Amino acid sequence: MNKPTFVKNKEGLYRVRRGPVKAEEILDQAATILLDGLKELEALTRPTDAARFLQLSLGAEKNEHFGVLFLDNRHQVLCFEKLFSGTIDSSMVYPRVVVERALHHSAAAVIFAHNHPSGECEPSSSDKAITERLRDALALVDIRSLDHLIVSRTGWVSLAERGII
């Protein structure tokens, strides 16, 4: 089945080029629109901006997913990648892969993100530990770790705002 083609007109309104679409397809397009908006910002300076996109991209997932927003030296968004998928309550995250992808994108900074399918966004001790490991690994190649956002359908938590990163 072909993915729907969403067409944007001069007024910034969207329409679907083919018949009915599933809610999931609309949400995927909404996430794309939000990511495009993030890329247009002069700099990503507020966790709220990233969190809106990340909630839409990861919040409704039934299993844990870990992704990274890659940023340039002015904190403009280069791209977002989902790097790891796991089970209902965990995901294996490999610092080597995160460093590799950051270098691939020539990122100067990153924002980590993962979802909690349970809906509870409080960071676990494992969340704090992997944040520290990733921060330390990326620091070795002069890439700044700006935040780690934990998202669900209904909320989000910024580890930077909590003083954890």
Sequence and secondary structure as in RCSB ss.txt:
>XXXX:A:sequence
MNKPTFVKNKEGLYRVRRGPVKAEEILDQAATILLDGLKELEALTRPTDAARFLQLSLGAEKNEHFGVLFLDNRH
QVLCFEKLFSGTIDSSMVYPRVVVERALHHSAAAVIFAHNHPSGECEPSSSDKAITERLRDALALVDIRSLDHLI
VSRTGWVSLAERGII
>XXXX:A:secstr
     EEE TTS EEESSS   HHHHHHHHHHHHHHHHHHSS    HHHHHHHHHHHHTT SS EEEEEEE TT 
 EEEEEEEEE  SS     HHHHHHHHHHTT SEEEEEEE TTS     HHHHHHHHHHHHHHHTTT EEEEEEE
E SS EEETTTTT  
